[in-house]
């Protein structure tokens, strides 16, 4: 028997009788209330509760694969986080060591000021060369400068709107999630920009912006429902997307230098289409490396390799 329907004086009593009939625990079943109990008036018109208790079905092979995939992805993310923590620790130790080494010559110079002479000028040449090389490195990546110059004019032309489908939808889902957030919706041309801030902004962003991407996708469906002309929808929270873009640009440049020095290709972690576009655009003008994408969504990733 896969299910049992029972009457009882209340829902708990009816559920208990059904569990005894199925010889199962509450964790192994799903409880469906068919009729709510009623005490009536002075005992007149009282009704019993009726429930239907069904055994939970075992997960399908597709569900098992998805669960295994989720566990594997969680394990990989944990390993990447641990590796990042180790790298940061090594960087901190290296910074302390360099600072200590640079402090020793200064202390020696203070003890013997008479040794300061023109023979130390060549030592100052290295920092000067590094300083002068910065503009040359920036010239290899003109895309970021063009985006930063374009952004202020684009945002200045926005008009804040109220009562839009995007605002109503986001207020409804955030309230159901129990989040305390401020939602501002702006419109420019055929695009909708949503800015979210508040004490629960971290929750709506999620790990690496995954929750924010999901909310943006759902908002886009709501905005473009039954519309002939599609409107672009961008949902942002606490300037997360700008910060994430800068982080990706720095990552792309650092890995491009690594590929150029080692000659070995680098495979980045899976990213959404927007983040992959940032990586491609950042390295488009690099004379030493090229980029390409491989894999299927949502595990598609960018490969950086020598030209």
C-alpha positions in Angstrom: 0.0 0.0 0.0 1.4 3.4 -1.1 -1.1 5.6 0.7 -3.7 5.7 3.4 -6.7 8.0 4.1 -7.8 8.4 7.7 -10.2 10.4 9.8 -9.3 11.8 13.2 -10.4 14.4 15.7 -7.6 16.6 14.4 -4.9 16.5 11.7 -2.3 15.1 14.0 -4.6 12.3 15.1 -5.6 11.4 11.6 -1.9 11.5 10.5 -0.9 9.2 13.3 -3.5 6.6 12.4 -2.4 6.7 8.7 1.3 6.3 9.7 0.3 3.2 11.9 -1.5 1.8 8.9 1.5 2.3 6.5 4.1 1.4 9.2 6.1 4.5 8.2 7.6 7.5 9.9 6.6 11.1 9.2 9.9 11.6 7.3 9.0 8.9 4.9 5.7 10.3 3.8 3.9 13.3 2.5 0.7 14.5 4.3 -2.2 16.0 2.3 -5.1 17.5 4.3 -8.4 16.6 2.6 -10.7 18.1 5.1 -10.1 20.5 8.0 -11.6 19.7 11.4 -14.3 22.0 12.8 -15.6 22.2 16.4 -19.0 23.6 15.3 -21.2 25.6 17.6 -21.8 24.1 21.0 -20.8 20.8 19.6 -23.3 21.0 16.7 -21.9 20.7 13.2 -18.5 19.4 14.4 -16.4 17.8 11.7 -13.4 15.4 11.9 -10.2 15.9 10.0 -9.4 13.8 7.0 -5.8 13.3 5.6 -4.2 11.4 2.8 -0.7 10.1 3.7 1.4 9.0 0.7 4.8 7.3 0.7 7.5 9.4 -0.8 8.6 8.3 -4.2 12.3 7.4 -4.6 14.3 10.0 -6.6 14.5 9.4 -10.4 17.9 8.7 -12.1 17.9 12.3 -13.3 17.3 13.6 -9.8 20.1 11.4 -8.5 22.5 12.7 -11.2 21.6 16.3 -10.3 22.2 15.7 -6.6 25.5 14.1 -7.4 26.4 17.0 -9.7 25.5 19.5 -7.0 27.6 17.6 -4.4 30.6 17.5 -6.8 30.2 21.2 -7.5 30.1 22.0 -3.8 33.2 19.9 -3.3 35.1 21.7 -6.1 34.0 25.1 -4.7 35.3 24.2 -1.3 38.6 23.1 -2.8 38.9 26.3 -4.8 38.1 28.3 -1.7 40.8 26.5 0.3 43.3 27.0 -2.5 42.5 30.7 -2.7 43.0 31.0 1.1 46.4 29.3 0.9 47.4 31.6 -1.9 46.3 34.7 0.0 48.2 33.5 3.1 51.4 33.0 1.0 50.9 36.5 -0.5 50.6 38.0 3.0 53.7 36.2 4.1 55.6 37.4 1.1 54.5 41.0 1.6 55.7 40.9 5.2 59.0 39.4 4.2 59.5 42.1 1.5 58.5 44.9 3.9 61.0 43.5 6.4 63.8 43.3 3.8 63.1 46.9 2.6 63.1 48.2 6.1 66.7 46.9 6.8 68.5 49.1 4.2 66.6 52.1 5.5 67.7 51.4 9.1 71.3 51.0 8.0 71.2 54.3 6.0 69.9 56.1 9.0 72.7 54.8 11.2 75.3 55.9 8.5 74.1 59.1 6.8 77.6 59.9 5.6 77.3 56.9 3.1 74.5 58.6 1.2 76.1 59.6 -2.1 75.4 59.7 -5.7 76.4 56.1 -6.1 73.0 55.1 -4.9 71.1 56.8 -7.8 71.1 53.7 -10.0 69.1 51.8 -7.3 66.2 54.2 -7.8 66.0 53.4 -11.5 64.0 50.2 -11.0 61.0 51.8 -9.4 61.1 54.6 -12.0 61.0 52.0 -14.8 58.1 50.2 -13.2 56.2 53.5 -12.9 56.8 54.4 -16.5 55.8 50.9 -17.7 52.2 51.3 -16.3 50.8 53.4 -19.2 52.2 50.9 -21.7 50.4 48.0 -19.9 47.2 50.0 -19.8 47.4 50.7 -23.5 47.0 46.9 -24.1 43.5 47.0 -22.6 41.6 50.0 -24.0 38.2 48.3 -23.6 37.9 49.0 -19.9 38.6 52.7 -20.3 36.0 53.0 -23.1 33.4 51.3 -20.8 34.1 53.6 -17.9 33.9 56.7 -20.1 30.5 55.5 -21.4 28.9 54.5 -18.2 28.2 57.9 -16.6 26.4 59.3 -19.6 24.3 56.2 -19.8 23.2 56.3 -16.2 22.6 60.1 -16.2 19.9 59.6 -18.9 17.9 57.2 -16.7 14.4 58.0 -15.4 13.2 56.4 -12.2 9.8 54.8 -12.5 7.3 53.5 -9.9 4.7 50.8 -10.0 6.3 48.9 -12.9 5.9 45.1 -13.2 9.6 44.7 -12.3 9.2 46.6 -9.0 5.9 44.9 -8.0 7.4 41.4 -8.8 10.6 42.1 -6.9 8.8 43.5 -3.9 6.6 40.5 -3.7 9.3 37.9 -3.9 11.6 39.7 -1.5 8.8 40.1 1.1 8.0 36.4 0.8 11.7 35.7 1.3 11.6 37.9 4.5 14.2 40.3 3.1 14.4 44.0 4.1 15.4 45.7 0.8 15.0 49.0 -1.0 14.1 48.6 -4.7 14.6 51.4 -7.3 13.7 50.9 -11.0 15.1 53.0 -13.8 14.2 53.1 -17.5 16.3 54.2 -20.4 15.4 53.5 -24.1 14.3 49.9 -24.2 16.2 48.8 -21.0 15.1 48.4 -17.4 17.7 48.8 -14.6 16.9 47.8 -11.1 19.1 48.8 -8.1 18.6 47.0 -4.8 20.1 48.1 -1.5 19.5 47.4 2.2 20.7 45.3 5.1 19.8 42.0 3.3 21.6 42.8 0.0 24.1 40.0 0.6 21.3 37.4 0.6 19.8 38.6 -2.7 23.3 38.6 -4.3 24.1 35.0 -3.2 27.4 33.2 -3.7 29.2 34.7 -6.7 26.0 36.5 -7.7 24.1 33.3 -8.5 20.9 34.4 -6.6 21.1 37.8 -8.3 21.4 36.2 -11.7 18.3 34.0 -11.0 16.3 37.0 -9.8 17.3 38.9 -12.9 16.2 36.1 -15.2 12.8 35.8 -13.5 12.3 39.6 -13.6 13.1 39.6 -17.3 10.4 36.9 -17.9 7.8 39.0 -15.9 8.7 42.3 -17.7 8.7 40.8 -21.2 5.6 38.7 -20.8 3.2 39.3 -23.6 5.4 42.0 -25.1 6.2 42.2 -28.8 9.4 44.1 -28.3 11.9 42.6 -25.8 13.3 44.9 -23.1 16.7 44.3 -21.6 16.5 43.9 -17.8 19.5 44.3 -15.4 19.2 43.7 -11.7 22.0 45.0 -9.5 22.6 45.1 -5.8 25.1 47.3 -3.9 27.0 47.8 -7.2 27.9 44.1 -7.1 28.0 43.8 -10.9 30.5 46.7 -11.2 32.7 45.2 -8.5 32.5 41.8 -10.0 33.4 43.2 -13.5 36.5 44.9 -12.1 37.5 41.7 -10.3 37.1 39.7 -13.5 39.2 42.2 -15.4 42.0 42.0 -12.9 41.8 38.2 -12.9 41.9 38.1 -16.7 45.0 40.3 -16.9 46.8 38.3 -14.2 46.1 35.0 -15.8 47.1 36.4 -19.3 50.5 37.3 -17.9 50.8 33.9 -16.4 50.0 32.2 -19.7 52.5 34.4 -21.5 55.3 33.6 -19.0 54.6 29.9 -18.7 53.3 29.1 -22.1 50.6 27.0 -20.6 46.9 27.5 -21.2 44.5 28.3 -18.3 40.9 27.1 -17.9 38.8 29.4 -15.8 35.9 28.2 -13.6 32.4 28.0 -15.2 30.8 31.5 -15.7 27.6 32.9 -17.0 27.6 34.5 -20.5 28.0 38.1 -19.1 31.1 37.2 -17.1 32.6 35.3 -20.0 32.0 38.4 -22.2 34.0 40.5 -19.7 37.0 38.1 -19.9 36.9 38.1 -23.7 36.6 41.9 -24.0 39.4 42.5 -21.4 41.9 40.4 -23.3 40.7 41.2 -26.8 43.6 43.6 -27.4 46.3 41.5 -25.7 49.1 40.9 -28.3 50.2 37.6 -26.6 47.1 35.6 -25.7 43.7 34.7 -27.1 40.5 33.5 -25.5 37.8 31.0 -26.4 34.9 29.3 -24.6 34.2 25.6 -24.3 31.6 23.4 -22.6 27.8 23.5 -22.3 25.7 25.8 -20.1 25.8 26.2 -17.1 29.3 24.7 -17.0 30.7 26.7 -20.0 34.1 28.3 -19.2 36.8 30.5 -20.8 40.2 29.2 -22.0 43.1 31.6 -22.1 46.0 30.4 -24.3 48.9 31.7 -26.3 48.3 33.1 -29.8 
